[in-house]
Amino acid sequence: MIRTGLAIAFALLLSGCGIRGWVDGFYGPPKGPQPDVSQGVEVVDQRTIIEFQTRAQAFYSRLSRRRFNTFATYSDAVLRDHFLNKEAFYDYYADLAHDLDQVDFERNRAVMAQVKEFAVEGPGRARVAVRMRGDNGLPLRFWTIVLEREDVWERVDGAWWVVPGKL
């Protein structure tokens, strides 16, 4: 039984088609994430990727040391400037404040927001993996806690915008 399987694999390799070619041909080309073209997503070049990294880094550094259950953070014009419209900001803000509350960040505040990874997925679309660290808000817990999340950014009308997930 084992010899038969090995003989078939060896014959496939010798025939030139190989297992990988057969599997790729059978399933077809992989389909990656597709951008939302209805929003006018643009193809990016090296300069726009650097713009994206700079803009995203500024956004996440603005999230550090801010309480998310306060009106001052909610009405921050610099944070709102990273969203295409106010509804997108409301969705993102509510989701992030909920996540911070669920992991019991002390005073609902991230002490540090650090970008772990920038990943360009396709034309005008990228993901940012972020690690937020804060003090534990539960009694008698002196250690820090971490929240990791991924945000989607899209380039629309020449600027990069945070695109919140569906609530």
N, C-alpha and C positions, 0 to 999 in steps of 0.2 A: 504494500500500500504506500509506504513512504518512498520506496524506490520509484514507483510509478509517478508520484507527484514531482520528485526531483528530476525524473527523465523529461516530464512535460515542461518544467521550468527551463531546463537546459536546452531543450529543443526550441523553445520560444526565443531564448537568448541567441542561439545560433542562427535562427531564421532572420534576425535583424529587426523584427518588430518590437521585441521586448515587452515586458509587462507594462511599463510606464506609458509607452506609446499606445498600447491597446486601451488602457484605462482612460487616458486623456481623450482618445478618439471616441470612446464609448460615451463618456459623460459630456463631452463638448468642452469648449473653453470656459474657464471659471468666470463668473459674473461678480465683480466687486461692487462696492457701494456706489450708488448713483446719486449725483447731486440733484437738487431741486431746480430744474431748469425753468420752471414757471416763474421763479424769482429773478431770473436774469443772471445766473451764476456765471462767472468769468473764468477763463483759463489763466493760470498764474505762471509767472516766470521767476527767476532767482530774486530779483529786486522786490517783487510783491511778497515772496515768502519771508524775506527779512523784515518787511513792513509788518507782516502778520505776527512774527515772533516778537517784535518790539511792542506792538499793540497788545498782544495777549499778555506779555510779561508785565506791562504797566497795569492792566486790568487786575491780574491776580495779586500783584503787590499791593494794590489798593484794597484788596479784601483782607489783608493782614491787619490784625489788631483792631478790627471793627466789630462792634456788637451788631448782630443782625436782627435783634428784636427792638430796635429803636427807630424813631422817626428820622433822626439825622442820617442814618445809613440809607433808609428807604428813599429819602428825598435827595440823595447825593447825585448831583448833575453829572459828575465825571463817570460814575458807574452806569448811569442811564445812557450815556453817550456811546456805550458799546453794544447797544441793541437797536435793531432796525425800527422798532416801534414800542410804544409803552406797554402793550399787551405782552410782548415778548419779555420785557423787563419784569413785569408782574409775575409771569409764570416762572422765570428763572429765580427770582428773589424768593418766592414762596417755597420752591423746591429746595433751594439751598438753606433757607432758615429752618425748614422742617428737618433736613438731614442733620444740621448742626444740633438741633434739639434732640433728635433721636439718639445720637451718640453721646449725649450729655456733656457737651462742651460747657465749661464754666462760663456763666454770664452770656451764653450763646455767642461766644467770640473765639475766632481762630487766632492763635498767637502768631502763626506763620502759615502762609500759603506758598507752596513751592511747586513750580512746574516740573513734572517728572519727564514728560515727553511731548514733543510736537510730532504729529504724524499727518502728512498731507495724503489724503485719501484719493483725491481725484481732482478734476478741474474745479477750482474755486471752493474746495471743501477740505477741511482739516479737523482733526481731533486733538484735544489737549488733555493729557492726563495730569491731574493736580493732586497733591498731597497737602492736606490741611492738618496742622497739629495744634492742639490746645490743651489747656489744663482740664483735668477731670472735675466735673461739677458735682459728683456724688460725694456724700460724706465719707471721711476717712480714706479717701483714695488720693494719694499724693502723686501718682504717676500721670504722665501725659497720655493723651489718646489721639488717634489718627483717623481722619476721614479721607478716603481716596475716592475720586470721582472723575468722570470723563465728560468733557463738554465738546459740543460740535460748533465749529465756526464756519461761516460761508462768506465768500467775497461777492458782494452785490453792489453794483453801481460804483465800483472803484474803491470800496472800503470793506474791511473785515468786520463781521457782526457775529455776536454770540447767538446761536439758535437753540433755544431751550427745547428739551424733550417734551413729549406729550404728557400731560398730567392725567 
